[in-house]
Amino acid sequence: MVADIPGLIEGAHEGKGLGIQFLPDIERTQVLVYLIDCTSETVKEDFKVLVNELKSFNEELRKKRSIVALTKADIAHEETKAKLKKLRFGKGISVHIISAVTKKELKIL
């Protein structure tokens, strides 16, 4: 099963935004793929917000296999992408820098 969770923002587990309506769908998935805008200046913090929201909703979600997909690689500077390749989000979490526009690394993901 694939679940797209729109509107997952800080405080979603408390009913902020639309995320709370979709959080129960996450419980049925086997893998969590965190899509994070690679042009954000706070990529790691953005990831932490998402992880904290999921854990606040259901602590068991932290045990699921996770992948980070850094999106919009087509508009990121090469220097930014080089820094992003060095980021680590946790043990066993693979990181992919992708672009839906150019299809960069989508097959690998």
Summary of the structure (lengths in Angstrom):
residues: 109
radius of gyration: 13.9
end to end distance: 16.2
largest distance: 38.2
contacts: 295
relative contact order: 0.16
helix: 39%
strand: 17%
